Amino acid sequence: MTHSDAPSGASRSTGTHAAADLASPPAVDPAADLTSPPAAGRGAPDAPGPGPRAGRREWTALCVLMLPLLLVSMDVSVLYFAIPAIGADLHPTGTQQLWVFDVYGFVLAGLLMTMGSLGDRIGRRRLLLLGAAAFGGASLAAAYANSAETLIAARAVLGLGGATLMPSTMALVREMFRDAGERARAIGIWSGVMTGGIALGSVLSGLLVEHFWWGSVFLVNLPVMVLLLVLAPVLLPESRSPRKERFDLLSVPLSMAAVLPLVYGLKEIPSEGFHPLYVLSLAVGVIFAVLFVRRQRTATAPLVSPVLFRGRGFGPAVVLNLVASFAMMGSALFTTQYLQSVLGKSAIEAALWALLPSVLIGVAAPAATALVQRGVSRAGVVAAGFVVAAGGYGLLALAGTHSLWTVLAGAGVLASGIVTVMSQLTDLALASAPVERAGSASSLMETGQEFGGALGMAVLGSIGTAVYRHRMPAGAPAAARETLGGALAAAGRLPGRAGAEVVAAARDAFTAGMHAAALAAVVLLVAAAVYAVRKTGLRPGPARGASNHPPAAGPDTAETAPSGR
């Protein structure tokens, strides 16, 4: 199975189950309601229903916010076609080439929670502007890097900038759109842009490298960041928690020590197997995750406030969002390799074909929002999205070795279901969180996506690999029995008929592995749909022990600072 052949940057690196334990004992089961957030109050989540309507300024500001979001998501895949040219120019070692791919995702995942919390304290717009400046400067440095070390360092700073931009954009959407219906539409747009950017990045990379030089894939970031730096102070409101909370510095290394080993282990297992180093990495990550959770429960000013998990709906939103990312990235591991290594498409052809399923993404989120606004329960829409995604995996399970349209249809159906789920869960999480904790809430959702994506590639990739190795003939070359890429390389060294037989066997084995992984994903997604419905059995209402009256001002109930709109 060729999990090692897909660019390692394909994984978006990783929602942890440990985060669910941040809720303190008095907290209500957070999954009690996917249909309405708790009663509003000072510092409380928004009440369902109409609020102040957004005007032209807010919608224009949303368009501005989508530009950096698009670039951050594109940077996940923008090196796919640039790396051969980079190799020819900078001559990186094999290890350095891997770091060129991976350091962006590692830094992004490791700093999301820190930056989300920092934005709540210093201001989300200010953090957005700082991140845009860092992202633009790092893009310029990467474009003109004259050594592999310089490029790796620039990619690391790009990850830092991305970690500031992602939670800031989502938190500002929460601040600008107070009306529930408008916020849902805005978040649907946010989800579609985020998902579409990943698919667009590889295509843009191929086109730019074909007509310019490899540095152009970074230079395209500059005009967008300049535009953001000019327009954001005019169009975007500033918002922060009014409490002058100290920043818990100890939580920062603890969060990174938890996230980075988990991301690393999960990312390497699909291609390298359960090597002791990667198992140890996972164990270290789990240990530090426990320490991080303990710190958040006892610190006076935690990086991630346990209050978030007292809001009805926030906990299940994080968990189900992780499952959705698991499904999305797990499928990408197979579909990209299927197009190239089974159907024999070139890299740029595969990227262009892979854009077709993205068309359905633009329809899914608005349709889901419209259903909720017409009275369909959010739980029903989320469950339906998971079922639709399961149907997409079902199509992948039916694909043969010459089933281009079946695979594209499956990928499109899957993507539309997942975007439906993600848009509704993001809206639920932000509506359930106190306004002053919007940055932390956003960063937790996005960290969950990072974990879910890496976990999906690890689990489904391992299933596919096991089936592939079982199905390959014992007489095939050793490299061919490991991965599809190894089989194609080995076949090239064999005489005609023998080589063709190895290729045919490898493609059959890969497709069988994809079938097994798809069926496993179907089971998970159906279970997620059942969970979404069953956890909404309680009648809507305030969280247990909560009052419909505004709570007294305190550490976790302070109002958001005036937006300045």
C-alpha distance (Angstrom), angle and dihedral (degrees) to the residues before:
residue distance angle dihedral
M1 . . .
T2 3.78 . .
H3 3.73 102.5 .
S4 3.77 88.3 130.5
D5 3.81 90.2 56.5
A6 3.79 95.8 62.0
P7 3.81 111.1 87.1
S8 3.75 108.3 -92.7
G9 3.77 88.6 -132.1
A10 3.79 87.8 68.3
S11 3.75 89.9 85.8
R12 3.75 111.3 82.4
S13 3.76 86.2 -144.1
T14 4.64 107.6 -125.7
G15 6.22 172.0 -8.6
T16 3.49 105.9 170.3
H17 3.74 127.1 -147.7
A18 3.75 89.2 -134.1
A19 3.80 89.5 67.6
A20 3.77 90.0 67.8
D21 3.79 88.6 65.3
L22 3.79 91.9 63.5
A23 3.79 89.5 88.2
S24 3.75 110.1 101.9
P25 3.82 121.0 -128.1
P26 3.82 97.5 -93.6
A27 3.78 91.0 56.4
V28 3.76 120.1 114.4
D29 3.76 121.6 -121.9
P30 3.80 97.2 -80.4
A31 3.77 93.0 -147.2
A32 3.74 92.7 64.9
D33 3.75 95.1 106.5
L34 3.76 134.1 25.1
T35 3.76 89.8 163.4
S36 3.79 105.4 63.5
P37 3.79 136.9 8.1
P38 3.78 123.3 -125.5
A39 3.74 124.1 -77.8
A40 3.75 113.3 -70.6
G41 3.70 124.7 -112.4
R42 3.69 140.9 142.8
G43 3.78 104.9 -43.6
A44 3.80 90.0 -2.2
P45 3.76 127.1 121.3
D46 3.76 117.8 -82.3
A47 3.75 117.1 -83.7
P48 3.79 114.1 -118.7
G49 3.75 116.1 -101.7
P50 3.79 136.6 48.4
G51 3.78 121.8 -17.8
P52 3.80 134.2 167.5
R53 3.79 108.7 -33.8
A54 3.78 120.7 -120.5
G55 3.78 118.2 -121.8
R56 3.78 135.5 -150.7
R57 3.80 90.6 -76.7
E58 3.80 93.1 58.7
W59 3.79 94.2 47.4
T60 3.80 90.8 47.6
A61 3.79 88.5 49.3
L62 3.81 89.2 52.3
C63 3.81 89.8 57.0
V64 3.81 89.0 52.0
L65 3.81 91.0 49.7
M66 3.79 91.8 52.2
L67 3.81 92.4 61.3
P68 3.82 97.6 68.4
L69 3.80 90.2 38.6
L70 3.80 89.8 55.9
L71 3.80 91.4 50.5
V72 3.81 94.2 47.4
S73 3.81 91.2 51.8
M74 3.81 92.2 44.2
D75 3.80 91.2 53.1
V76 3.80 88.2 66.8
S77 3.81 89.9 70.5
V78 3.81 105.5 15.4
L79 3.83 94.5 104.0
Y80 3.81 95.6 57.2
F81 3.81 94.2 102.4
A82 3.79 98.7 20.9
I83 3.80 96.7 64.3
P84 3.86 96.7 80.4
A85 3.81 90.4 53.9
I86 3.80 90.6 45.1
G87 3.80 89.5 51.3
A88 3.80 92.2 51.2
D89 3.81 92.4 48.4
L90 3.82 105.1 37.2
H91 3.84 99.6 25.6
P92 3.82 96.5 -142.7
T93 3.78 120.5 -172.0
G94 3.80 117.5 -112.8
T95 3.79 90.7 -99.1
Q96 3.80 92.3 48.2
Q97 3.80 90.8 50.5
L98 3.79 90.1 54.6
W99 3.80 90.5 50.3
V100 3.81 90.9 50.3
F101 3.80 86.3 60.2
D102 3.77 100.8 36.9
V103 3.79 108.8 36.5
Y104 3.82 92.6 74.7
G105 3.80 93.5 57.0
F106 3.80 93.6 41.2
V107 3.81 94.7 53.3
L108 3.81 91.6 41.8
A109 3.80 93.2 53.0
G110 3.79 94.3 41.6
L111 3.81 95.7 53.0
L112 3.81 103.2 38.0
M113 3.81 96.0 95.3
T114 3.79 92.2 43.4
M115 3.79 93.9 50.4
G116 3.80 94.2 44.4
S117 3.79 90.4 54.7
L118 3.81 92.0 43.1
G119 3.81 90.5 54.2
D120 3.79 90.6 54.3
R121 3.80 88.4 56.0
I122 3.82 105.7 39.2
G123 3.81 98.9 27.0
R124 3.80 130.8 -81.5
R125 3.80 95.5 -121.2
R126 3.80 91.3 49.8
L127 3.79 90.8 50.3
L128 3.81 90.2 47.2
L129 3.81 91.1 53.9
L130 3.80 92.7 46.7
G131 3.79 89.7 49.2
A132 3.81 92.1 48.0
A133 3.80 90.8 52.5
A134 3.81 91.0 48.9
F135 3.80 92.2 45.8
G136 3.80 92.6 49.3
G137 3.80 94.2 46.2
A138 3.80 92.2 47.3
S139 3.82 90.5 48.6
L140 3.80 90.1 55.1
A141 3.80 91.4 47.8
A142 3.81 91.7 48.2
A143 3.81 93.1 48.9
Y144 3.80 92.6 56.1
A145 3.80 98.9 32.6
N146 3.80 111.0 144.7
S147 3.80 96.6 -167.5
A148 3.78 138.9 36.4
E149 3.81 90.3 -116.4
T150 3.80 91.7 56.3
L151 3.79 91.7 48.4
I152 3.82 92.1 49.7
A153 3.81 90.8 50.1
A154 3.81 91.1 48.6
R155 3.79 91.3 49.7
A156 3.80 89.4 51.5
V157 3.81 90.6 54.4
L158 3.81 88.5 47.4
G159 3.80 87.5 56.6
L160 3.79 90.3 50.6
G161 3.80 90.3 50.6
G162 3.78 91.2 47.4
A163 3.80 90.6 51.7
T164 3.81 89.2 57.9
L165 3.80 95.8 43.7
M166 3.81 100.5 50.4
P167 3.83 101.5 56.1
S168 3.81 91.3 35.4
T169 3.80 93.3 57.0
M170 3.80 93.4 48.5
A171 3.81 93.5 45.0
L172 3.81 91.2 50.0
V173 3.80 90.0 50.8
R174 3.80 86.8 54.7
E175 3.81 90.2 50.7
M176 3.82 97.2 46.1
F177 3.80 98.9 44.9
R178 3.81 110.7 54.6
D179 3.80 95.7 158.1
A180 3.81 107.8 91.4
G181 3.80 95.1 -136.7
E182 3.78 94.8 47.0
R183 3.78 91.9 45.6
A184 3.79 90.3 52.4
R185 3.81 91.0 52.2
A186 3.80 91.7 47.3
I187 3.80 92.2 49.8
G188 3.80 89.9 47.9
I189 3.80 88.1 56.9
W190 3.82 89.9 46.6
S191 3.82 91.5 52.7
G192 3.80 93.4 47.0
V193 3.80 93.3 49.7
M194 3.80 91.7 47.3
T195 3.80 93.4 51.2
G196 3.79 95.5 40.0
G197 3.79 92.7 50.4
I198 3.79 92.1 62.9
A199 3.81 90.8 56.2
L200 3.80 93.1 42.8
G201 3.81 94.7 51.0
S202 3.79 96.0 69.7
V203 3.81 93.2 47.5
L204 3.80 92.7 48.2
S205 3.79 89.1 48.7
G206 3.80 91.8 54.4
L207 3.79 94.5 47.5
L208 3.80 94.9 46.8
V209 3.80 95.1 46.6
E210 3.80 90.4 48.1
H211 3.82 93.6 54.2
F212 3.83 103.9 26.2
W213 3.82 136.0 14.4
W214 3.79 128.2 -69.3
G215 3.81 94.0 -98.7
S216 3.80 89.7 66.2
V217 3.82 90.1 76.9
F218 3.81 86.8 68.4
L219 3.80 98.8 37.7
V220 3.81 92.0 63.7
N221 3.81 86.5 71.5
L222 3.80 94.2 63.5
P223 3.83 103.1 71.9
V224 3.80 90.7 45.7
M225 3.79 92.8 51.6
V226 3.81 91.9 46.5
L227 3.81 89.2 51.3
L228 3.80 90.3 49.7
L229 3.81 92.5 49.5
V230 3.81 90.3 51.8
L231 3.81 100.0 43.0
A232 3.81 103.0 33.8
P233 3.83 96.2 71.8
V234 3.81 88.9 51.5
L235 3.80 101.5 42.1
L236 3.80 107.3 26.0
P237 3.81 124.4 76.2
E238 3.76 120.3 -132.1
S239 3.78 114.3 -123.7
R240 3.78 134.1 172.8
S241 3.74 140.6 146.7
P242 3.83 107.4 -77.6
R243 3.80 91.8 -141.0
K244 3.78 114.0 95.9
E245 3.79 94.8 -131.4
R246 3.75 119.9 176.7
F247 3.78 116.6 -119.9
D248 3.81 112.5 -111.2
L249 3.79 100.4 -130.3
L250 3.81 94.5 -177.4
S251 3.81 90.7 61.8
V252 3.81 91.7 59.7
P253 3.83 98.1 66.8
L254 3.80 89.8 37.3
S255 3.81 91.3 55.5
M256 3.79 92.3 47.0
A257 3.81 92.0 45.9
A258 3.81 88.0 53.5
V259 3.80 99.0 43.4
L260 3.80 103.7 39.2
P261 3.85 99.5 53.5
L262 3.80 90.4 45.3
V263 3.80 92.1 49.6
Y264 3.80 91.9 45.8
G265 3.79 95.0 49.1
L266 3.78 94.5 44.9
K267 3.80 92.3 47.4
E268 3.80 95.6 50.3
I269 3.81 99.6 43.3
P270 3.85 96.3 73.7
S271 3.81 92.3 58.1
E272 3.80 103.1 27.8
G273 3.81 102.8 30.8
F274 3.81 128.0 -133.6
H275 3.78 95.8 -35.0
P276 3.84 113.0 172.9
L277 3.82 90.1 -115.3
Y278 3.80 92.2 59.5
V279 3.79 93.6 43.3
L280 3.81 88.3 51.1
S281 3.79 89.3 49.1
L282 3.81 90.6 54.6
A283 3.81 91.1 47.7
V284 3.81 92.0 51.2
G285 3.79 90.1 48.8
V286 3.80 92.2 51.4
I287 3.81 91.9 49.1
F288 3.79 92.3 52.0
A289 3.82 90.5 43.6
V290 3.81 88.7 58.4
L291 3.81 90.2 48.5
F292 3.80 90.4 48.1
V293 3.80 92.6 51.3
R294 3.80 90.4 48.0
R295 3.79 90.2 51.3
Q296 3.81 92.0 51.1
R297 3.80 91.1 51.9
T298 3.80 94.3 51.0
A299 3.82 106.2 31.0
T300 3.80 118.2 101.6
A301 3.82 91.3 -137.1
P302 3.81 105.7 23.8
L303 3.77 122.9 -166.1
V304 3.82 88.7 -128.9
S305 3.78 111.9 30.7
P306 3.83 116.4 -137.2
V307 3.81 85.4 -140.5
L308 3.80 88.0 80.5
F309 3.80 90.9 67.7
R310 3.78 93.0 51.1
G311 3.79 89.6 67.3
R312 3.78 109.5 96.6
G313 3.77 109.3 -112.0
F314 3.81 100.3 17.2
G315 3.81 96.8 96.9
P316 3.81 96.5 50.4
A317 3.79 90.3 42.5
V318 3.82 90.2 59.5
V319 3.81 92.9 45.8
L320 3.80 96.2 45.3
N321 3.80 91.5 44.0
L322 3.80 87.9 55.7
V323 3.81 89.3 52.5
A324 3.81 90.9 49.5
S325 3.81 91.7 52.2
F326 3.81 88.9 46.1
A327 3.79 89.1 58.1
M328 3.80 96.4 43.5
M329 3.79 98.7 49.0
G330 3.79 93.3 36.7
S331 3.79 90.2 59.3
A332 3.81 92.7 47.0
L333 3.80 89.3 60.2
F334 3.81 89.5 63.1
T335 3.80 104.4 32.6
T336 3.81 95.6 53.0
Q337 3.80 92.0 50.2
Y338 3.79 92.2 42.5
L339 3.80 91.7 56.6
Q340 3.80 93.8 48.3
S341 3.79 107.1 30.5
V342 3.81 102.5 28.7
L343 3.81 100.9 34.2
G344 3.81 94.0 30.5
K345 3.81 97.6 -127.5
S346 3.78 118.8 159.9
A347 3.79 117.0 -111.9
I348 3.81 94.1 -102.0
E349 3.82 91.8 44.3
A350 3.79 90.3 51.4
A351 3.81 91.1 49.2
L352 3.80 92.0 50.8
W353 3.82 92.7 47.6
A354 3.80 89.0 48.3
L355 3.81 89.7 59.6
L356 3.81 91.3 67.6
P357 3.82 95.8 74.2
S358 3.81 88.2 52.5
V359 3.80 89.8 69.5
L360 3.80 90.3 75.6
I361 3.80 91.1 53.5
G362 3.80 90.7 70.6
V363 3.81 90.3 58.4
A364 3.80 101.5 40.0
A365 3.81 103.1 66.4
P366 3.85 96.7 44.9
A367 3.80 90.4 46.7
A368 3.81 91.4 51.3
T369 3.80 91.4 48.9
A370 3.80 91.3 49.5
L371 3.81 91.2 51.9
V372 3.81 92.5 51.7
Q373 3.79 91.6 47.6
R374 3.80 89.9 51.8
G375 3.78 91.5 57.6
V376 3.80 104.3 -89.9
S377 3.80 108.3 138.5
R378 3.77 115.9 -106.5
A379 3.80 88.7 -130.1
G380 3.79 89.8 58.0
V381 3.79 92.6 49.1
V382 3.82 92.4 48.1
A383 3.80 91.5 47.4
A384 3.81 90.6 47.9
G385 3.80 89.8 50.6
F386 3.79 90.8 54.5
V387 3.81 90.9 48.0
V388 3.82 91.1 50.0
A389 3.81 89.6 49.6
A390 3.81 89.2 49.8
G391 3.80 87.4 53.4
G392 3.80 89.0 54.5
Y393 3.78 90.3 53.9
G394 3.79 87.7 47.4
L395 3.80 89.0 60.1
L396 3.80 90.0 50.5
A397 3.80 88.0 53.1
L398 3.82 89.0 57.2
A399 3.81 96.5 49.9
G400 3.77 120.7 115.0
T401 3.78 128.0 -159.7
H402 3.83 92.2 -81.8
S403 3.81 100.8 39.6
L404 3.80 105.4 118.7
W405 3.80 96.2 151.9
T406 3.80 94.1 42.6
V407 3.79 90.6 54.6
L408 3.81 93.2 44.7
A409 3.80 91.0 48.3
G410 3.79 90.9 48.3
A411 3.79 91.7 49.1
G412 3.82 91.1 48.5
V413 3.79 94.7 48.7
L414 3.79 90.3 45.5
A415 3.81 93.2 49.5
S416 3.80 93.3 48.2
G417 3.80 91.4 51.7
I418 3.80 93.5 47.4
V419 3.81 94.3 47.5
T420 3.81 88.5 50.1
V421 3.79 89.0 54.2
M422 3.80 96.1 43.5
S423 3.79 95.4 48.7
Q424 3.80 92.5 51.7
L425 3.80 94.8 43.4
T426 3.79 92.2 48.9
D427 3.79 90.6 51.3
L428 3.80 90.2 47.5
A429 3.81 93.1 49.5
L430 3.80 94.1 49.1
A431 3.80 92.7 44.2
S432 3.81 90.3 50.0
A433 3.80 94.9 49.6
P434 3.80 124.4 80.8
V435 3.80 110.2 -103.1
E436 3.80 92.5 -118.2
R437 3.83 89.3 56.9
A438 3.82 95.3 50.4
G439 3.80 93.8 112.8
S440 3.79 93.2 51.3
A441 3.80 91.0 45.4
S442 3.80 91.2 50.9
S443 3.79 93.1 48.1
L444 3.81 92.2 50.5
M445 3.80 91.2 52.2
E446 3.79 91.2 49.1
T447 3.80 93.6 45.2
G448 3.80 86.8 52.0
Q449 3.78 88.9 54.4
E450 3.80 90.5 51.9
F451 3.80 92.3 51.2
G452 3.78 92.6 42.9
G453 3.79 92.8 51.7
A454 3.79 93.8 49.3
L455 3.80 91.6 43.9
G456 3.81 91.5 50.3
M457 3.77 92.1 52.4
A458 3.81 91.4 46.0
V459 3.81 97.9 47.4
L460 3.80 100.3 36.7
G461 3.79 91.0 37.9
S462 3.79 91.0 53.4
I463 3.80 91.1 50.0
G464 3.78 91.1 49.8
T465 3.80 92.3 46.7
A466 3.80 93.1 50.7
V467 3.81 92.0 51.5
Y468 3.81 92.0 44.4
R469 3.79 93.0 53.7
H470 3.80 91.9 45.1
R471 3.81 92.5 51.4
M472 3.81 97.8 46.4
P473 3.84 114.4 98.5
A474 3.79 114.6 -103.2
G475 3.80 89.8 -127.3
A476 3.81 94.3 59.1
P477 3.82 118.4 107.9
A478 3.81 113.8 -84.2
A479 3.82 92.9 -113.8
A480 3.80 90.3 51.2
R481 3.80 90.9 54.8
E482 3.82 90.7 56.1
T483 3.80 105.5 52.0
L484 3.77 141.0 -5.2
G485 3.80 89.4 -118.6
G486 3.78 89.3 53.6
A487 3.79 89.6 50.2
L488 3.80 92.9 52.3
A489 3.80 90.9 48.8
A490 3.81 92.6 47.0
A491 3.80 91.8 47.3
G492 3.79 89.9 57.2
R493 3.79 89.2 62.3
L494 3.81 94.3 50.8
P495 3.81 127.8 82.3
G496 3.82 117.0 -94.0
R497 3.81 106.8 -85.4
A498 3.80 95.7 33.5
G499 3.80 91.3 50.4
A500 3.80 92.3 48.3
E501 3.81 90.8 51.3
V502 3.82 91.6 52.4
V503 3.82 91.2 49.4
A504 3.81 92.5 48.6
A505 3.80 92.4 48.0
A506 3.80 92.0 47.3
R507 3.80 93.3 49.7
D508 3.80 90.8 48.8
A509 3.81 90.7 48.6
F510 3.80 92.7 48.2
T511 3.80 91.3 50.2
A512 3.80 90.2 49.3
G513 3.80 89.3 51.3
M514 3.79 89.8 50.9
H515 3.81 89.3 51.5
A516 3.81 92.1 53.1
A517 3.80 93.3 47.0
A518 3.80 90.9 47.0
L519 3.80 92.5 52.7
A520 3.81 90.5 49.7
A521 3.81 89.2 51.3
V522 3.81 90.8 49.9
V523 3.81 89.8 57.0
L524 3.82 91.7 49.1
L525 3.81 94.1 47.5
V526 3.80 93.6 48.2
A527 3.81 88.5 50.0
A528 3.81 89.0 50.6
A529 3.81 89.9 51.8
V530 3.80 90.8 51.9
Y531 3.80 90.5 47.5
A532 3.80 91.4 51.5
V533 3.81 91.1 53.8
R534 3.80 99.4 39.2
K535 3.79 94.6 49.1
T536 3.80 90.3 58.7
G537 3.78 94.9 59.7
L538 3.81 93.1 108.8
R539 3.76 118.0 88.1
P540 3.80 114.4 -100.3
G541 3.77 114.1 -97.0
P542 3.76 144.2 109.0
A543 3.76 121.7 -42.4
R544 3.78 115.7 -85.5
G545 3.75 109.2 -79.4
A546 3.79 92.4 13.5
S547 3.74 124.5 126.1
N548 3.74 128.5 -138.4
H549 3.78 86.7 -133.8
P550 3.77 120.3 86.3
P551 3.79 111.2 -92.0
A552 3.72 121.6 -121.1
A553 3.75 114.4 -90.2
G554 3.76 111.3 -91.9
P555 3.75 143.0 136.1
D556 3.76 94.8 -55.4
T557 3.78 102.8 25.8
A558 3.76 103.4 59.9
E559 3.75 119.6 131.4
T560 3.72 122.1 -109.1
A561 3.75 115.2 -99.9
P562 3.78 114.6 -101.2
S563 3.72 110.9 -82.2
G564 3.71 96.2 -138.9
R565 3.76 92.5 -131.7
